[in-house]
């Protein structure tokens, strides 16, 4: 999938993974499962997860944990892919 197609598909995705007060470690298994089944997964970082950390840093940490890449971050949401 090229960048243009990925951008188009990412826009229409619903959030399917929410990172909350238990942090990124609590969603690693679920995100791995979703990335195995889907090209793109949209992740929302709730206020409790962010604390003083920005979304980009959290998304980077999460992507490293699941061996994925970040397509885009906007607001408190990131789109990951493999």
C-alpha positions in Angstrom: 0.0 0.0 0.0 1.5 3.4 -1.0 1.4 6.5 1.2 -1.5 8.1 -0.6 -3.7 5.0 -0.2 -2.7 4.7 3.4 -3.6 8.3 4.1 -7.0 7.9 2.5 -7.8 4.7 4.4 -6.5 6.1 7.7 -8.9 9.1 7.5 -11.9 6.8 7.5 -10.7 4.4 10.3 -12.4 4.2 13.6 -10.4 4.1 16.8 -10.1 0.4 17.9 -7.4 0.7 20.6 -7.6 3.0 23.5 -4.6 3.6 25.8 -5.6 4.7 29.3 -4.3 4.9 32.8 -2.6 1.5 32.6 -0.3 2.7 29.8 0.9 1.2 26.6 1.9 -2.1 28.1 -1.7 -3.0 28.7 -2.6 -2.8 24.9 0.4 -4.4 23.3 -1.2 -7.8 22.9 -4.4 -6.4 21.5 -2.6 -4.1 19.1 -0.4 -7.0 17.9 -3.5 -9.0 17.2 -5.2 -6.1 15.3 -2.1 -5.4 13.3 -1.9 -9.1 12.3 -5.5 -8.8 10.9 -5.5 -5.2 9.6 -3.2 -3.0 7.5 -3.8 0.1 9.7 -4.9 0.5 13.3 -6.0 3.8 14.9 -5.0 4.3 18.5 -6.4 6.9 20.9 -4.3 8.1 23.9 -6.6 9.1 26.7 -5.7 11.9 29.1 -4.9 9.3 31.9 -2.2 7.8 29.6 -0.7 11.0 28.5 0.1 12.6 31.8 2.9 15.0 30.9 3.9 13.0 27.8 3.0 14.1 24.3 1.1 11.8 21.9 4.0 11.5 19.5 6.3 10.1 22.2 3.7 7.6 23.4 3.0 6.6 19.8 6.7 6.1 19.1 7.1 3.9 22.3 4.0 1.9 21.4 5.1 1.4 17.8 8.5 0.1 19.0 6.8 -2.4 21.3 4.7 -3.9 18.5 7.3 -3.6 15.7 5.1 -1.2 13.8 5.5 2.2 12.1 3.6 5.4 12.7 1.7 6.6 9.7 0.4 9.8 11.3 -0.5 11.4 14.6 -3.2 14.0 15.0 -4.3 15.4 18.3 -4.3 12.5 20.7 -4.7 9.8 18.0 -2.1 7.8 16.0 -2.4 5.4 13.1 0.1 2.5 13.1 0.9 0.0 10.4 3.3 -2.8 9.6 
